[in-house]
Amino acid sequence: MKIIYTAAAFLLVLSCPMRAAAAAYGAGFYDTSEYFMGKVAVNVIFVESDGSIDVRTETNGWSDYKKNQVMVGVQNAMSWWEGITAGANLSFVYNNTTVTTGYEPINRASTEEELWIMQVMGKLGYTEPDYGDRVFHYNNDMRAANSADWSFTVFMADSQQDADGEFPDGAFAYAYIGGPFMVMTYNNDSYGIADLDAVAAHETGHIFYALDEYAASGCATTDSAGYRNITNTNCETGGTSFACIMRGDTPPYDSNSICEHTKHMLGWTDINSNSILDLIDLPPTTVLNAFTPDPTSNTSPVYYGMAHSTAAYPNINTYDFSVARTPANITINRIASVEYKIDSGSWLPASPRDGAFDQNVDSFTFTAALPSGSTYVISARARDIFGAYDATPATDSLTVDSGQPQDILYINDGTGSDEDYTRSLTTLSANWGTSWHSSGINRYEYAIGTTPGAVNTVGWTSVGTALSVTKTGLSLSEGVNYYFSVVAYSNAATVSGTTTSDGIKADTISPTAKVQLTSAVPVKTGSFTAKLIVTEANAVSGTPQLGFAASNGFLVPLTMSYLVDSTWTASGYIESYHSTGTAAFYFSAADMAGNTGATVTSGGTFSISPSLTGGSSGTVSNSDGNSVLITSGSYTGTLFVSISTVPAGTISGADGASPDSKKVFSRDLAREFSARDGAGNPVTTFLTPLTITMSYPDADNDGRIDMDLLRESTAWIYYLDPALGRWTPLPGVTRNAAANTLSAELTHFSVYSVRAAGSTAADISSLRAYPNPCDFRTVASLTIDGIPADAAEPRVYIYNEAGELVRSLAPGDGINGLNAASWDGLLEGGAKAASGLYIYLVRTSNYGKGSGKFFILW
């Protein structure tokens, strides 16, 4: 017998992960495969090595042909399960993606799966510290995206070029009991790709709590698992011997064999033998709101109600998850429709209030046609997605008598559309719809109370035939709801039923705030977070605003993200130019009544101190990507570093006087790097080199600076030379094209800018020497350019006509940061070179070599 390697329970490391949305009612973050019914999202991840950590041996990679083979096998496996029992109402939706890893999974033992699965899930955007939690999070996202009840993942390790199609420890296909994933190799040991469907079908059983039944797995008849906690009595060791998919090998798959014990572990039980599986054999319930007033003159009353499909069997699964975990009671049932009928008439369709019946709890409405002069029994019943009806429909008895004036259909609190709050403690207003009677309407009367229908605030008062009222001179209580009631009197002295508003609350108190700092204080430069807790008796309208004012007057608004209840997370950035000292939070929020608050009652201030002390190392950064790395020992005492923009007037002259470089216009990239000591004295020179990093815009990563369309490779850091009044390139600039930044070491602070080199070649073929001829009586030096800016180890050798080497130039000794060479006409010993013809040779380690000629005069 071939054994399909199967692992035990996944060791869940609970770290309070966020609760993801679940289609199955009651399901939590870890409940992605509790029983095998309903709609299942199957997520196949093709894992491919990029060779960055392990040697890549599966060099053929995941071709479209191989991936199609796998997907066909997986779909065949799911179709096999779908055909085993129609009662489970199984359906499947398939997702697949290809993700690279630095590891070569097939060359790693199955016990090392964490290495590459952690990396794969990280590339998909998941950051939990436990790799199992990352997969659970992914499963939840796929479940929500596909409107599925359950979700699990299949990791496919490429093994086409592997000798045995196994991991080094002999494993080749295994799944974790209850999910969240299975791992398979392309070859499946000696099974081969042709039998992937049989192997996948077996492993899928484990995902939904079916246990192994072959002896080599170590099974025991006392083991139990599944939503109904079923014992493994078909275990080959001491149990029955029915053919079953969980016995392993391919014959059970080929013969469609599954034992009753496995069915029950999957949740497929039918205790009452009504052909409906127990876990979905829980009919819905219906609530019908009684129509008021009763009796009524309304011959077309509008009814409202709620349909519920939330009942669930107890989850008594005792499978050992190795951590404390309480099984959740879960149902995949949902509401499919609601019907109503009048007396013993036919059932008629009700309408969903949100546009569709598709939830566990759905609201509905319908309008009944009821002729005057009788009492009726209105019934309503819900139906679930599996066709079961509420066996005890909800009912309401209603008497219709048109001898009364027609009931008033609505009352709006306020002077216009319905309002929920008032900011007055002395005045209330309401308006309402008209009534009707054959004799005409004589008058309307209203009353006000603190409960629906009560008259304890204002007794019944006539307003004639007016359809609105504003009552002044009241003494209302803060936070109390007030309700208007209105009746209509006919000219025949009959009165309508009472219609009552939904209430309006008195609210005159503005919201206030508490701020809790989540960043360490005093706050340094970098990302900054705080927690905003709003105190408000009622709901807050929209998103509150929070920011801070630095001690130098800078106002910094923060980005708000809703957290829970009345709490938001505020995030921003402490810039290097925010002054040291006390910063004060400013706040603004409005409640639903329109009261605006700006008071911070707690945590209103915090200290900012981006200083570095005692010669320690550290990084000072701004949110625009500019930063400076201060190395240990580069200074003594306390140091305050600032990176700030430069006034246009300071650099405009240098921009015009630097024809060998171009200004970037899409964004101001000039920055002044400055520092001061604890006494406020300027610090410009340091004992050891510092590293500045400056950013440039290339949001679409197309290799060109945004808007200016200058090649990214031409970008360089330039120093504002005050003596020359021009921009001078820094030597030794390094580039991080992925981050769109340039870095350079320096020991002196000044004004720096990212600029584009005016002339940088793409290869070594564009060399030139100028001026040519070069008259050293009128110029100070001869320039040789055309060397690519990213050329490595550039050298320039100058020979006379006789082929003798007279001078060599190197970076920092005649070759500047952009690889432009400059010769002053002097020989190695310092004497003047003779007038005449010279030959120059340029060598680089990555672009090869090139040469040219020039003539000099003295």
N, C-alpha and C positions, 0 to 999 in steps of 0.2 A: 504493500500500500504506500502510495506517495503521501507524504505528510505536508499539509499546508501550515507553515509556521504561523502561530497566532500568539500575540502577546496578551498579558493580563490587563488589569485596569490601568487607565492613564492616571499618573500621579499628579493630581491637581494641586497647584500651589495657589491657594486663594489669596489674592492681593487686592480685594475690594474692587474688582473691575466694574466698569459702568454697565448698567443693565440695558442691554440692547433690545430693540423692538422685536416682539415675537408674534407670529401669526397665530400660533396656538394659544388659546386663552389660558392664562396662568403660568405659561412657560417663562423661565428665567434665563439668565445668561448661559448657564451650562446645560439647559434643557433643549438640545437641538436634535435629539433622536430618541425620545422616550418610549414611543411605540410605533409600530410599522403600519400606519394607515395614512390616507390623505395624500397631499401633494408634497413631494420631496425635491429639494434642490441638490443636484449632484455636481460637485465642483472639482474638476480635474486640473491639477497643476503639473505641467511637464517641467521637470527640473533638469537644467543643463549646466554643466560646469563651464566656467570661462577660463579655467586654468590659472587663476591668480593666486591660489593657495596650494591646491593639490595639482599634480600633473594631470592634464586632461587626457584620458585614454579613450573616451567615447567621442572620437573626433568626427564621426558621421553626423552627430547631433540629431535633434528631433525634426526630421523632414515632415512635410505635409502628409506624405504617404504613411509614415509610421504613426503619426498622431491620429490619422483617420482609422488605422487599424485598432488603436487603443479605444477610440471613442465608439467604434462599432462594437467592440467587445464589451465595454461598459454598458452601452445601451441594450445589448442582448441580455446581459445579466439582469438589468432592471426589468426588461420585458418578461424574463423568466419569473421573477417575483410577481409581477402584475398578473401573470396568467395562472398563478397557483391558487389564488382565491379572489373572486370578484367582490366578496364582502368587505375587503379592506379598502376598497375604493382608491386604490393606488394610482398615482400619476406622477410623472417625473419631468423635471426641466433640467437641462444640461448647460453647464458653463465650463469653459476651459481657457487656460492662459499658459504662456511659457515664461519661466523666470530663471535667470542665471544665478549661479552661486560660485564662490571661489573654490568650493570643495568639489571632489568627484564622488558623488554619493555611493556609487556601486563599489568603490574601493574603501569605503568606511563601514565598520561594523554597524549593525542595526542599533546597538546601544549608543552610537555616536550621532543618531539622527538629529539631536538637538542642535548640533553645529550648523548643519545646512538648512534645517527647517526654520530656525531662528532667523537666519540671514534671508531666506526666501520671503518669509512673512514680513520682515522689515522692509524689503524692497516693495512690497505691496502696500506699505504705509502703516503697518501695525507696530506698536511700540511697547506693549506690555512686557514686563521683565520675565515672564514665563512663556516659553514658546507654545505650550498648550493653550494658554489664554489667548495668544495671538490667533491661533487657528479657530478657537471658539468665537472670537470677535468677528473674524472673517466669515464663519458660517452664519452668524447672526445677520451680518450685512447681506449675504447672498439670499438668506431666507426672506428678509424684508424686500430686497430688490425684485425677487421673483414671486412675491405674494404666496410663499410656500408655508406649509405647516412645519416642516423639518428641513435640515440641511447638514450635509457632511462633505468632507474633502478627501480626494484621492491624490496622493503624491506619487507620481510616476518617475522612477529612477531609470535612466537609459542604461541598458545592459547589452545592446546588440553586439558589441565587440568584446564582451566579457566571456570568458571560457565557459562558465557554468551558469551564468545568469543569476548568481546568488551574491549576497553581501559576504564579506570575509568570514562572518560567524555562521554561515549556512542559511541565514534567513533570506526569504525572497518575496514573501507576501504575508502581511500581518495587519491586524486592525485592533483598535482599543475598544474594549467592551463599553458600549454606550457612547462611542465617539470620543473625540471629534473627527478622527481621520483614520485612513488606512494607508499603508505604504506597499507598493507593488513594483516589481522590476519588469522591464519589457519582455524578457524571455520567460519569466516565471519558472526558474529552474528548468527541468526537463519537460515541463508542461508545454512551453512554447507559447508564442503569441496566439496560436490558433485556439488554445484553451483558456485564454485570459478571461472569457466570459464565465466559465465554471468557477475559476479562482475568485473573481470579483463577486460572484453571487454568494459564495461561502463567506467572504470577508464582510459583505454587507449585512449578513445575519448578525455578526458580532456588533456592528454599529448600532443595531437595534436590540441589543442585550441577549441574543441567542448564544449559548455557550457551546464550546467544542464537545463532541461526543465520542471521538476516537481515543483509544487508550493512551497513545503516546503523548497526548496533550496533558495528561495528569488529571483528567476529569474525575469527579466523584458524584455519586447519586445524591449526596447531601448538599451539593452546590445548588444555589438558587439565584435567579436574576429575573429581571423584567418588571414591568409596571405592576403585574399581579403577583410577583415574587414566586415564580414557578420553579420547582426542583428539577434537576437534570437527570430524570429517571431513565432516559435512553442512553446514558453513558455506557460505553463499551465495557467499562470495568464495573461489573456487578449489576448492570441495569438490563433493560429490554434490548432487543437487537433489530429494531425497525430500520429499514433503509431511510436515509435522511441526508439532506444537503449538508448538515453540520457534522456528518461522519467523515467528511473530506473526500478527496479524489473526484474524478469526473463522472462515474456511473450514476450517482444520485441526481446530478444535474441533467444528464442525458435522459433519465427515466422520469423526470419531474417528481422526485421523491422527497417528501418532507413529513416528519413524524408529528404527532399531535403535541408532543412535549415542546418541540421547537415552536410550533404555532402559538402555543400558550405563552412562551417566553416573549414572543413578538407582540403579545397583546390580543391574539386572535382567539378569544373565548366567547362562547354563546351559552351561558348558563341556562337561560329559559328556552333555548331551542326555537327561537322565533326567526331564525335566519338573519338576524341583525347582531353584529358583534357587540359585546357588552359595552365596550368603551365609547361607542357612539350611539348606544341604545338608551339615550336619556332625552326624551322629548322636550321641546321648548315650553316656556310658560308665557302667559300674556297678561298684561295689566291694561285695563280700559278705564280712563278717567271719567268719573260721573259728570254728566252735563249739568250745568247750573245756569239759570234757576230752573227748578222743577216744582210745579208745572211751568211751561213756557209757551209763548205764542209763536215762537220760531218754528216754522215748518221745514227748515233746512238746517238743522243743528250740525255744527262741525265738531267732530269727536277727535280726541287725541289719546295716545296710549304708548306703551313700551312693550317690546317683545324681547325675551331673554333666552339665550342658549348658552348658559354658563355653568350648568351642572356638570360635575366631573366625578368619576369614580376615584376613591382614595388611591393614591400611589403608595403601595406598600413595598416597593423595591428595597431590599436590604443589601444589595450588592456592595462590596467593600470598595469605596472610592479612596481609601487611605487618608481621608480628611473628613472632618465633620461636615455633613451636608444633609439637609432635610429635603426629602423628595417632595416635589410640588404636584398638586392635583391639577391635571391639565385636560382640556377638551379641544378637539379640532372642529367641533360643531359650530355652525353659524346659522343665522336667520336667512331663509331663502324668500319668504313671502309672508304676508298677513292678509287675512280675509275677514269680512264682517257680513252679518246678515240681520234682517229685521224680522222679529218673531220667528216663524218657521219657514221663511223664504229661502231663496237660493243664496249660497255664499258668493260674495262679490269682492273684488280685489281692493284692498286699502293701498294708500300711497306712502312711500318712504319719505320722511321729512328732509333727509339729507341727500336725496336723489337716487339712492340705491339700497336694497336690502343685501348687506354683505358683511355685517359685523356680528359679534356675539351679543351685543345689545343694540337694538335699532328702535328708533321712534317712528310712529306711523300716524296717519290721519285719514279721515274720510268724512264725507258729508252725507248724512242720511236724509232721504226724502220721506217726510212724515206728514201725511194729511192731518188737518186739525180735527179735534174731537175724539181722541182716543189715547189709550196708554199703550206703549210699545216696550218690548224687550229687545235691546240691541246687544248682539253677541260679537265677539272678536276672537280669532284664534291664529296662532303663529305656526308656520311650517319651517322645519330646518332643511339643510342642504341634502340630508339623506332621506327626505320625504316624510319624516314623522311630524304629526300634528299635535298641538296641545290638546290633550284628551279632555280637559275641563276648561272650555272657553270662558273668557271673562265676559261679564254681562252688566248692563245698566238698564234700569227701568225709567222711562221718561213719559210724562203726560204732556200732550200738546193741546192748548186751548187758545184759539185766536180771539176769544172774547176779550182778552187783555190787549193793551197796546203791545206792539212788537217790542221785544226786549232790545235795549240799547246794545249794539254789537261790540263797542269798544269804549274804553276811557283811557286817554293819555294823561299821565301826570306831567304838568308843565304847560306852557303856553303854545307849544307846537307839537312836534313828534314826542313820543313818550320819553320822559327823563327818569333816571334812576336816583339822582341826587339833587339836593338843593343846598345852596350856600347861604340861605337865610334862615333865621330862627323866629321870624315874625310873619312870613308870608308864604302861602301855598297857592298854586294854580292848577287847573285841570281843564281839559276839553274833551268832548265826547261826540259820538255819532247820533244821528237822528233816530227817533222811534216813529211808528206809524199806527194809525187806527182809522177806521172808516168814518168816525165822527170827528176826527182831527185831534191834535195834541193841544191840551189846555195849558200845561206847564211842566217844567222839570224841577225836581228837588234833589239836592245833594246833601251829603253828610260826610264827616271826616272822623276817622278813628285810628287807633294804633294797632288794630288787628283787622283783617279783611271783614268787612260788613259792620264793624263797630262804629258807634256814633259818640264816643267819649271825648272827642276833641271839639267837634262842631255838630250840633244836632241838625235834624232835617230842616232845610231852608230852601224856599222857592227862589228860582232865578227867572221865572216866567218862561218864555220860549227860547231864551239864550242857550247856546251850546257850549258855553265856557264860563268859568268863574275864577276870580282872583280874590282870595280871602286874606285880609291884612289884620294886624293887631294881635296875632297869635303869640303864644309863648311855647315854642317848640323845644324839645330836648335833643341835645347832641347825640348822634348815633342811633336815633329811633326811627323806625319806618312808619309812615303815615299813608293811609289808604282812603281814596275817595269812593263813595258809593252814590249811584244816581238811579232814580226811577222816573218814569214818565206817567203823567195822568192824562186820560182822554177827556174829551168834552162830554162823554157819557159817564164820567165819574169812575171809570175802571182804572186800575193801576198795573203797570208792567211789573215783571220780575226785577229784582235788584241786580244791577251790574256793578262790579267792584274792580277798581284798578289794581295793578300789580304792585303798587306801593312806591313811595319815594322816600329816601333817607336824608335826614338832616346831617350835613357834614360841613363844618366851617374850620376844621383844624388842618393845617398844612403838614405835609410829610416832612420828617427830619431824617438825618442820616448818622450812622456810625461808620467809621473807617478803621479797618484792621489791616495793618501793613504785613504783607507776606514776604517781602524782601528784607534782608538783614540791614540793620541800621548801625552807624550812618551809611546811607546808600551810596554805592560807588557807581561809576558809569556802566551802562549796559541795560539789559531788559529789567523792567520794574513792574511789580504786580502788587495789587492791594485788593481787599475784599470790601465791598460796599453793602451795608445792611440798612435798608430803608424801613423806618418806623412809620406805619400808616394803618389806620383802623380799617380802611377799605382798600380796594385795588389801586395800584399805581398805573397811570395812563402812559403807555409807551415805555421807552427806555430812559432811566434817569441819566444825568450827565455828571461826570466827575473829572476833575483835573486838578492841577496844582500850580501855584505861583511860586517860582523860585525866588530867593532873596534878592536877586538882581532884577526882578520884575518880569522875567520870562513867564508867559502863561502856556502851560502844557496840557492840552486836553488828552484824556485817556480813552482807550477803546474799551467799550463795555460788552460783556458777555454774560447772559443770564445763567445763573448757577442753580439755585433752588429757592423755593418760597419767595421771600423778599430780598434775596441776596444776589449780587452780581460780582463778577470778577472784572477788575479794571486793570488794564495793561498799557504800558507805554515804555519810554526809553529815557534814561538819565544821560543827557549829553554832557560832554566835557566842559562846555561853556556855560552850563548851569552853575551859578555861583555857589560856593561853599556857604553853609548856613542853614537857617530854618526855612523850610518850604511849607506853605499853607494850602490845604485842600480847599477847592471851591466846588460847590454842589448845586444841582438844580433838579427838581422833580415835581411833577404835577399828579394829583390824584384824580380819580374818575369824576369827582365833583368839580374839578377845575381849580382847586386850591394849589398854589405853587409854593414850594418850600425851598429854602437855600441854607438852612441851619445845619451845621455839623456838630452834634452834641458830644461826640467822643472820637479821639484819634484825629483831631483836626490838623495837626502839624507833624512834621518829621524832619530829620536832619539829613543834609546832603554833604558828603565830604569825600570827593574823589582823590584824596591825597594818598601818596605812597610815603611810608616812613622808614627811617633807619636803613636806607640803602637797599630795601627789598625790591624784588622784581614784581612786575605786574603789567597789565595791559589797560590802556585808557582808550575808549572807543566812542564813536558817534554812530547814530542809527543810519547814516548815509554810507557806511562801510569804510570810513576812514579811521585809522587807529595808529597807536604807537606802542611798541613793546619796549618797556623799560627793563633793562637787564640789571641783575644784582651787582651792586658795586659801582654803578655808573654815576652815582651821586651819594652825598651824605646828608643826613637830616631829613626834613620834610619837603616834599615836592608836590606842587599842584600843576597839572598839565592841562592845557586847553587846545582844542582843535577848532578853529573858527573860520568863517568865511572872510574874504578880503575885500575891502572897498574897491570899487571899479577904478577909481582914480589912482590907486596905488599901483595897479598892474597894466593900465592901458598903454603907458609908454613902452613898457617892456614887450607887450604884445606886438606893437608896431615895429620894434627894433630887433625882432627875432625871426628873420625870414627863413631860417633853417628848420623851423617847427611851426605847427599850425594849432591855433586855439580850437578847442572843442566847444561848439556853440549850443548843443542840445542841453547841456547842464553846466552850471558853474562848478568847475573842478579845482579851482585854486583854493588852497587852505593855508592858514598861518598856524604853524605848530609853535606853541610858546609854553613857557613854564616859569613858575616863581617859587621861591622858598617860603618857609613858614612866616617870615617877616614881610612877605610881599615883594621882595626884590627879584628882578628878572634873572632867570637862569637860561643861558643859551648854549653853553658848552658842557660836555659830559666826559667823564673819565674813560668810559668804554662805549663802544658803538651801540646805538639804539636802532631799532628797526621800525620804519614807518611803512604803513600799508595804505594805499589810496585806491579808490574804486573808480570805475568808469561804466557808462551805461551800455549794456548789450542784452536787453531783456529777452530777446528772441534767440539769443545764442547763435546768430548767423555768422559770427566772426567779424562783424562790422559794428562800429560805434553807432548807437541809435541816432537816427535823424541826420547826423553828419555823414554817415556811410563811409567813414574812414576805416581802413583795415585795422582790425584789432592788433595785429602784429606791429603796427607803427606806433602804438601807444607807449609812452615813456614818462618817467618822472623827471621834471625839470626844476631847477633851483633858480629863484629870482636873485640874480647877482646884482646887488645895489651899486657896486662900483662901475660895472659895465652898462647897467640899465637894460639888461636883456635876460632872457631865459637861457640857462645853461644845463645840458643833460647831466644827470647824476650817473656815476659809474656803478656797475654791478647790480643793475635793476633786474629783479626776477619777476616772472609773470605767472599768475594762476588763472588760466583761461576759463576754467570751470566756474570760478568765483568772480571773474571779471575784476581782478585786482592786480596791482603792481606793488612790489615791496623793494626797499633799499635800506642799507645800513648807513648811518651817519652819526656824527658826534656833535653836530651843531644844529640848533633849531632856527628856522627862518620861514620864509614863504615858499611853498612848493605847489606844483600843479601837474596834473596829467595832461600832456599835449601829444600831438601826433607829429612824428618826425617828418620834416618836409620832403626828404628824399631817402627812401629805404628800398633796397632792391629785393626782388624775390629770389634771385640766384646770383652767381658770381660773374655773370656775363655783362653786367652793366658798369664795370669799373671805369673811372675817369680821373685824370689829374688836372687840376686847374689852380691858378691861371697857367696856360701853356702856350707860349713860353712863359716862364716865371722869372720876373725881374726882381731880385731881392733888394734892389736899391729903392723899390717903391712899395713892396709888400713884405709882411713879416714872415709869411709861411706859405708853403704849397700844400693844397688839400688833395687827398686821395679818398674818394668815396665810392659808393656803389657796393660796398660790402654789406650783405644782409644784416639787419639789426640783431637777428638771433643766431648769427654765425658763432660757432664755438671755437675758442682758442685762436683768434685771428692774429696773424703776424704779417708785417710788411717788410720786405727786404729790398734795399736800393743798391743798384750796381752801376758802376761807370761803364764807359764804352768798351773798356778792356775786359769787362766781366768780373771786376773786383768788387767785393761787398764793401760798401762805404758806410752804411747805416742800417740798423734794424729797428723797427718800431713794434711795440707791444701794448696791450691794454694798460692804461695808466702811465705809459711812457710813449706818448705820441698817438695813441688810439683812444678815443673817448668812449663814453657809455653807449653811443649809437654806432660804434665801430667805424667812425670816420677818422682817417689818419691825417696827421699834420706834421710836415717836415720843415724845420727852420733853416735848411741848407747847410747844416754843420755836420762834420764827420764825427765818428765815434769819439775821437779824442778832443773835439771841440773846435778844430780848425775849420775854416770855410772850405766847402767843396769847390772845385774848379768849375768855371763856366763850361757848358757843353751838354752833350746828350747823355741821358740817364735812362736806365731800365728799372721798373719796379715789378716785384713779384709778390702776390698776395696768396697766403696759404690759410686754410681753415680746416678743422677736423670733420665738419659735416657738410660743407659745400664744395670741397675740393680747392682748386687753385686757379688763379688768373693773373694776367700781366698786362703791362702797357709801357709807354715811353713818354718822356717829357724833356724839355730843354730849359736850362737855367742860365741866368746872367748875373754878374756882379758889377 
